[in-house]
């Protein structure tokens, strides 16, 4: 039950598109297509949250 509460709390605080992109990034961290559906601002927010420098530096 505790995991469900955490998931519900995250969905309330993080837009679903950012959560989906974070999951896709964790599955395929070397695939730059993961970031294409987000605006630059959203990418920066998510990259900071995930603790990565930037997509460009991974190429």
C-alpha positions in Angstrom: 0.0 0.0 0.0 2.8 2.4 0.7 4.1 2.3 -2.9 0.6 3.1 -4.2 0.4 6.2 -2.0 3.8 7.3 -3.3 2.7 6.8 -6.9 -0.5 8.7 -6.3 1.5 11.6 -4.7 3.9 11.7 -7.6 1.1 11.8 -10.2 -0.5 14.6 -8.3 2.7 16.7 -8.3 4.4 15.7 -11.6 2.6 16.1 -15.0 2.0 12.8 -16.6 4.0 13.6 -19.6 7.1 14.2 -17.5 6.5 11.0 -15.5 6.1 9.0 -18.8 9.3 10.5 -20.2 11.2 9.7 -17.0 10.1 6.1 -17.3 11.1 5.9 -21.0 14.5 7.5 -20.1 15.2 4.9 -17.4 14.4 2.1 -19.9 16.5 3.6 -22.7 18.9 6.2 -21.4 20.9 6.4 -24.7 17.8 7.0 -26.9 17.5 10.8 -27.6 14.0 10.3 -29.1 12.8 10.0 -25.5 13.0 13.8 -25.1 11.4 14.8 -28.4 7.8 15.3 -27.0 8.9 17.7 -24.3 9.5 21.4 -24.6 13.0 22.7 -23.8 11.7 24.0 -20.4 10.2 20.6 -19.5 13.4 18.8 -20.6 15.5 21.0 -18.3 13.2 20.4 -15.3 13.2 16.6 -15.9 16.9 16.4 -16.5 17.5 18.3 -13.2 15.1 16.0 -11.4 16.8 12.9 -12.8 20.3 14.3 -12.1 21.6 14.3 -15.7 23.5 17.2 -17.3 21.7 17.4 -20.6 20.7 15.4 -23.6 23.2 17.1 -25.9 26.1 16.1 -23.6 25.2 12.4 -23.9 25.8 12.4 -27.7 
